[in-house]
Every structure is written in structure tokens, then in C-alpha cells.
Amino acid sequence: MSTLVAPTTDTVDVKVAKEHKRRANVRQRAGQIFTYTALSLVCIVFIYPLIWLVSASFKPRGQVFDNRLIPRTFQPENYRIIWEAAPVAQWLVNSLVITTLAALAVAASSALVAWGFTYFQFKWRDRLFALVLGTMMLPAVVTMIPEFLVWSGFGLVGINAPFNGTLPMWAHNLFGSAFYIFLLRQFFMRLPRDVFEAAKVDGAGNWRIFWQIGMPLARPALVVTILFEAQAAWTNLQRALIYLQDSSTFTVPRGLKAVVDRFGAGIGGEQNWELVMTAAVVTTLPLIILFFFGQKQFVDGIATTGSKG
């Protein structure tokens, strides 16, 4: 005859602990599924226009706006046509040169000003810095005409100006940017000052401390500055419309505007939007490639700047 054995207290505790752990795992898995689902939906919303653009660039003229992501008829000839019809390569080179100069100029000048506001004590330093920050409140359209008059007064505007009038496209960055000055100053303020004091004791001058110690340590913030400005300079249509008058100096946005005027307005009553979409893809690709190559630096730089700012 068998006898029933009552469960001990330890056995009950183990079963309760396993049940709690199982429920915790279920809640954690449900949370992960919800998070990934929400992130996927947000990604789809953001990436859909780009996918639609790429799809439209492979469609024939009559199917551009049919809202099908997979073209019924692939027409890769659009890329050959736009490449032969417009100097896309020249626009890409122009944009690459101007974007590089603009990004390097604003990073160097803003870092220099930020360093001055961080490590030098002088009268009204904080008030001057507040004044610099105050310039961020000014809309760009307010300074557009005065800036044009200044560049024009120096004879740097027009097709007969030095460098075909392209200097105003990037040279204004030599005077720094209030936002980047603020960003870099916040980063410099978090660096250990003892390192710079030790360098000064060893005989290093102010310039050497800034260039050989401060700038390498500020690399994450500088990378963020360069990438932000590269994106802004690459897509800047307003300055291109104002200062670029010779078609050989057009940047990508200005060239894309020319493509829209030529093919979007219609030739003989027919609009070639498939070529406009193709030109948009070609001119957007370099920026996407830049982001993917600099993705790690970009994310690390944002994280480091945010945590130290």
C-alpha cells in the first residue's frame, strides 16, 4: 500500500521561483517583441520614401506614379540617359569639394573659438559666449542679404569672380558656427584640465596644447561636427541658388533643380519624371554611402558628446 508524501517547504519555494522566472521571461520576451515591432514600423515609415524613389527610378515614364514598389517593367536605361543628358559627375565633384572645405573649415574655426571660451579667462567671457549663442536665434533669411552684399563688396560673387564665385559657398564657415562652438565647448569643458596644466608645466605653448592635445581628445565631437556640416553643405540649395551662376560650378542640389526645370517641366508637352527620380537617386547615393561608412564614428560621437556634454 502506497503512502502519500506531503511536499516540503523547500520544494514549494523552488516551484514558486521557477514560476516567477518563467513569467519574467515571458514578460521580457513580450517587451522585446513589442519594441522591435514598434522600431520596425518606424523604420518602414522613414525608409519608405527612399524605397519609393529608387523604385520610381527604374520605371518607365507611364508607371512612375503607380505606387508599386516593384516595377512591372524595369528600365535601367534611365541611369544611362540622365548620365548622358546632365553633367552629374561634374556636380558630384563640385559638391564633394565644397562640402569637404565647408566641413573642415567649420570644424577648425569652431574648435578654435570653443577652446578660447573654455580655457582662457578674460573679461566678459561668459557674456560674449551668451552673445554667440544668441546668434542661433536669428533666422538664416535675416542675414542672407547682408551676407550677399559683403561677398559682393569684396568682388567674390559672379562668374568672373575668383574660383568662379564658389568661395562664398564654404568660406563663411571660416568664422565658425554658434551651434558647433557650443557643442565643442561643452566637450572641452569635460576634458581633464590637469593634462593641459601638466603640458604647460613641461613647456608646451597654448597653440601646441590646443593642436596636439585638445584636438585629438575632442575627436568624437569633431567627427560629429564634420558629419553634421557635411550633410548640411551637401544639401544646401539656398546658397547654391544665390551664389552659383555658372552651370559648370553647380553643386548637386543646384544641378537637381536644373534637372527638374528641364525634365520635370516637360519637353514638347511631356514630363520626364522618371529621369528626375533617377537624378535624385544618383545625387543622394554619396550621402548615404558617407553615412554608412561613418556610422560607427557618428553614433559613438553623438553618444560621447551627449554623455560628456
C-alpha positions in Angstrom: 0.0 0.0 0.0 1.5 3.3 -1.1 1.7 6.3 1.1 1.3 10.0 0.1 4.2 12.2 1.0 3.4 15.9 1.6 5.7 18.3 -0.3 8.3 20.1 1.8 8.6 23.9 2.1 11.8 23.9 0.0 10.1 22.0 -2.8 7.3 24.6 -2.9 9.8 27.5 -2.9 11.6 26.1 -5.8 8.4 25.7 -7.8 7.3 29.2 -7.0 10.8 30.6 -8.0 10.6 28.7 -11.3 7.1 30.0 -12.0 8.3 33.6 -11.3 11.3 33.2 -13.5 9.1 31.8 -16.3 6.7 34.7 -16.1 9.6 37.2 -16.0 11.0 35.6 -19.2 7.6 35.8 -20.9 7.2 39.5 -20.0 10.8 40.2 -21.2 10.2 38.4 -24.5 6.8 40.2 -25.0 8.5 43.5 -24.3 11.3 42.7 -26.8 8.7 41.7 -29.5 6.7 45.0 -28.9 9.9 47.1 -29.0 11.2 45.5 -32.2 7.8 45.7 -33.8 7.5 49.4 -33.0 11.0 50.1 -34.2 10.4 48.2 -37.4 7.2 50.2 -38.1 9.1 53.5 -37.5 11.9 52.3 -39.8 9.4 51.5 -42.5 7.8 55.0 -42.3 11.2 56.6 -42.6 12.7 54.4 -45.3 9.6 54.1 -47.5 10.1 57.4 -49.4 13.7 56.3 -50.3 12.5 52.9 -51.4 9.7 54.5 -53.5 12.3 56.9 -55.0 14.6 54.0 -56.0 11.7 52.1 -57.4 10.5 55.0 -59.5 14.0 55.5 -60.9 13.7 52.0 -62.6 10.2 52.6 -64.0 9.2 53.7 -67.5 7.5 57.1 -67.9 3.9 55.9 -67.6 4.4 53.9 -64.4 6.3 56.4 -62.2 3.4 57.3 -60.0 1.6 53.9 -59.9 2.7 53.4 -56.2 4.0 49.9 -56.9 7.3 49.3 -55.1 8.3 46.6 -57.5 8.2 48.0 -61.1 6.2 46.0 -63.6 8.8 46.9 -66.2 12.4 47.5 -65.2 14.0 50.3 -67.2 17.7 50.7 -66.0 18.3 52.8 -69.1 17.1 55.8 -67.1 20.5 55.9 -65.4 22.4 56.0 -68.8 20.1 58.7 -70.1 20.4 61.0 -67.1 24.2 60.4 -67.0 24.5 61.5 -70.7 21.9 64.3 -70.5 23.3 66.1 -67.5 26.8 66.7 -66.1 26.1 64.7 -63.0 29.7 63.7 -62.5 30.8 67.4 -62.5 28.0 68.2 -60.0 29.2 65.4 -57.7 32.8 66.6 -57.8 31.8 70.2 -57.2 29.7 69.2 -54.2 32.4 66.9 -52.9 35.0 69.8 -53.0 32.7 72.4 -51.4 31.3 70.0 -48.8 34.8 68.9 -47.7 36.1 72.5 -47.5 32.9 73.6 -45.6 33.1 70.8 -43.1 36.8 71.2 -42.4 36.6 75.0 -42.2 33.7 75.0 -39.7 35.3 72.2 -37.6 38.6 74.0 -37.3 37.3 77.5 -36.7 34.6 76.4 -34.2 37.0 74.3 -32.3 39.4 77.2 -32.0 36.7 79.6 -30.7 35.3 76.9 -28.4 38.8 76.3 -27.0 39.2 80.0 -26.3 35.9 80.2 -24.5 36.9 77.1 -22.4 40.5 77.6 -21.3 41.1 81.3 -21.3 39.9 83.7 -18.7 39.1 87.2 -19.9 36.7 89.9 -19.2 33.1 89.4 -20.3 33.9 85.9 -21.5 30.5 84.5 -20.4 28.6 87.5 -21.8 30.4 87.1 -25.2 29.6 83.4 -25.2 25.9 84.2 -24.5 26.0 86.7 -27.4 27.4 83.9 -29.7 24.6 81.6 -28.6 22.1 84.3 -29.2 23.0 84.4 -32.9 21.4 81.0 -33.2 18.1 82.6 -32.7 18.5 84.6 -35.9 16.7 83.0 -38.9 19.1 82.5 -41.9 16.9 84.6 -44.1 17.7 87.7 -41.9 21.4 87.5 -42.7 21.1 86.4 -46.3 21.0 89.8 -48.0 23.7 91.5 -45.8 26.0 88.5 -46.3 25.5 88.6 -50.1 26.3 92.4 -50.0 29.5 91.7 -48.1 30.7 89.0 -50.5 29.7 91.1 -53.4 31.5 94.1 -52.0 34.7 92.0 -51.9 34.2 91.1 -55.6 33.7 87.4 -54.8 30.2 86.9 -56.5 29.7 86.2 -60.1 31.2 84.1 -62.9 34.1 86.5 -63.2 35.0 86.3 -59.5 37.9 84.2 -58.2 37.1 80.5 -58.3 34.0 81.2 -60.4 32.2 82.7 -57.4 32.3 79.4 -55.4 34.2 80.9 -52.5 31.0 82.1 -50.6 29.7 78.6 -50.7 32.1 77.5 -48.0 34.3 80.4 -46.8 31.7 81.7 -44.4 32.4 78.6 -42.3 35.9 80.0 -41.6 34.2 82.2 -39.0 32.7 79.3 -37.1 29.2 78.4 -36.2 27.4 79.1 -33.0 25.9 75.6 -32.7 29.2 73.9 -33.2 31.0 76.3 -30.9 28.6 75.4 -28.2 28.9 71.7 -28.9 32.7 71.7 -28.8 32.9 74.0 -25.8 30.7 71.6 -23.8 33.1 68.7 -24.8 36.2 70.7 -24.0 34.8 71.6 -20.5 34.6 67.9 -19.6 38.2 67.1 -20.5 40.6 66.8 -17.5 42.3 70.1 -17.1 45.2 68.5 -15.3 46.5 67.1 -18.6 46.8 70.6 -20.1 48.3 72.1 -17.0 50.9 69.3 -17.0 51.7 70.1 -20.6 52.1 73.8 -19.8 54.5 72.9 -16.9 56.6 70.9 -19.4 56.9 74.0 -21.6 54.2 73.5 -24.2 52.7 76.7 -25.6 49.0 77.4 -25.9 48.8 76.5 -29.6 50.7 73.2 -29.0 48.3 72.3 -26.2 45.3 73.0 -28.4 46.6 71.3 -31.5 48.4 68.3 -30.1 46.4 67.5 -27.0 43.0 69.2 -27.1 42.1 68.4 -30.7 42.9 64.7 -30.6 41.0 64.3 -27.4 38.0 66.1 -29.0 37.9 63.7 -31.9 34.4 62.3 -31.2 32.9 65.8 -31.1 34.9 66.9 -34.2 33.6 63.9 -36.1 30.0 64.8 -35.2 30.7 68.4 -36.3 32.1 67.3 -39.7 29.3 64.9 -40.4 26.6 67.4 -39.5 28.1 70.1 -41.6 28.8 67.7 -44.5 25.1 66.8 -44.6 24.1 70.5 -44.4 26.6 71.6 -47.1 25.7 68.8 -49.4 22.0 69.6 -49.4 22.3 73.4 -49.3 20.2 74.6 -52.2 19.6 78.2 -51.0 23.3 79.3 -51.1 23.7 77.5 -54.5 20.8 79.4 -56.0 22.2 82.7 -54.7 25.9 82.3 -55.5 26.3 79.8 -58.3 25.6 81.4 -61.7 27.8 79.2 -64.0 26.4 75.8 -64.8 29.9 74.3 -64.6 30.0 75.2 -60.9 26.7 73.8 -59.9 26.5 71.6 -56.9 24.2 68.6 -56.6 21.1 70.4 -55.2 21.5 73.2 -57.8 22.0 70.6 -60.5 19.0 68.7 -59.4 17.0 71.9 -59.6 18.2 72.3 -63.2 17.1 68.7 -63.9 13.7 69.4 -62.5 13.4 72.6 -64.6 14.4 70.7 -67.7 12.8 67.3 -67.4 10.0 68.0 -64.9 8.6 71.0 -66.8 8.1 68.8 -69.8 9.8 68.6 -73.2 7.2 69.0 -76.0 4.4 68.7 -73.5 5.8 65.5 -72.0 7.2 65.4 -68.5 10.1 63.0 -67.8 9.7 62.4 -64.0 11.5 59.1 -64.3 14.7 61.0 -65.2 14.1 63.4 -62.3 13.8 60.5 -59.9 16.9 58.8 -61.3 18.9 62.0 -60.9 17.7 62.3 -57.3 18.9 58.7 -56.6 22.3 59.4 -58.1 22.8 62.6 -56.2 21.6 61.1 -52.9 23.8 58.0 -53.0 27.1 59.7 -51.9 25.5 61.0 -48.8 24.1 57.5 -47.9 27.5 55.9 -48.5 29.1 58.6 -46.3 26.7 57.8 -43.5 27.2 54.0 -43.7 31.0 54.4 -43.7 30.9 56.9 -40.9 28.0 55.3 -39.0 30.1 54.0 -36.1 32.0 57.2 -35.7 28.8 59.2 -35.9 26.9 57.1 -33.3 29.9 56.9 -31.0 30.5 60.7 -31.4 26.9 61.5 -30.6 26.9 59.2 -27.6 30.2 60.5 -26.3 29.3 64.1 -26.9 25.9 63.7 -25.2 27.3 61.9 -22.2 30.1 64.4 -21.7 28.1 67.4 -22.6 
